Amino acid sequence: MVETYSDRAISGASMIRAGIQELLADAQAGRFDMVLSEALDRLSRDQEDVAAVYKRLRFAGVSIVTLSEGEINERHVGLKGTMNALFLKDLAIKTHRGQRGRVEAGKAGSGRAAYGYRVIHQRLHLTNRPVTLLSGLLVCGCCGGRVSMIMTDRYACRNHLRKGILQ
């Protein structure tokens, strides 16, 4: 064994991982002639990326052997690449459905409350947050009253609004 390559806690759906990039560079440099992996999805879960890794390793004269599939060939790349892509799609649907269910139940979808909300006893509660970032910062030049947003791009003094006077 020449080296162990690892990308802990980084999604296998991306090729922007230090471990896989180092593995490909070392293969190109001829440091080894075989990659041993637990399964093909440990290299990548993206169908296109699996094919690209396989192609680059084969070009460098490196074979891929996995504990679950044995020596990898084009058939494995096509079938397992497709299965891994379907797994990721299915996982995304299930995750989204679970998050939607949590939000509909009044809970935080991601486990953390979004800006303007707080979690009390696993339920979301709206906090007294400003309507816009400028709310509470602007003061009327005439009476010193607080200025609020009345439309998406328009502000007015609260005192003048109560009196029916818009400037």
Number of C-alpha atoms within 10 A of each C-alpha: 7 10 10 10 15 15 14 9 6 12 13 19 20 13 18 12 15 12 16 20 14 13 21 16 15 16 21 17 10 12 13 17 14 17 20 15 18 13 17 24 20 16 25 23 24 23 20 15 18 24 17 14 20 20 15 15 22 17 12 18 14 20 17 21 18 16 11 10 15 15 14 15 14 11 9 16 22 14 12 20 22 16 16 19 19 15 14 15 12 12 12 12 12 12 14 14 13 14 17 16 14 17 15 11 13 14 22 22 20 14 11 13 18 13 9 13 16 17 17 10 8 15 15 20 16 12 11 8 11 11 11 11 8 12 15 13 10 15 16 15 10 8 10 11 16 17 21 22 15 12 8 7 6 8 16 20 23 19 16 17 14 9 8 9 11 12 8
